[in-house]
Amino acid sequence: METDKIKKLEDIRVLSGKLLNALKPADDKRGMYNAEIRVYDYCELGSVVRNLMKLCIIALDQDSAEVPPTIENQYIDVGLILGIALQLFPVDEFEFLNEITDLFSEETE
């Protein structure tokens, strides 16, 4: 029984090393983590930030539900924002949770 628990802990350690990779520890030692997004250049990064800000403006001012006319280029690139969200979505971490669930469901069988 004890060796089975040790094996499961070792399996969890190996799985976590392979699958828990969406967050990287920050260098500042405050217990914070970094999540990474990939962009082609500063223009794309600027576009991401501008589109996020436009979405926030609309979310804050639901009565008018449009980007104020004072903002140049009012088009919101929702596809770009969703692409960033997909980059940040922790697919490997969900796989890790499935593996852990499988490990412990074997115990109850």
Buried (B, 14 or more C-beta within 10 A) or exposed (E): EEEEEEEBEEBBEEBBEEBEEBEEEEEEEEEEEEEEEEBEEEEBEEBBEBBBEBBEBBEEEEEEEEBEEEEEEEEBBEEBBEBBEEEEEBEBBEBBEEBBEEBEEEEEE
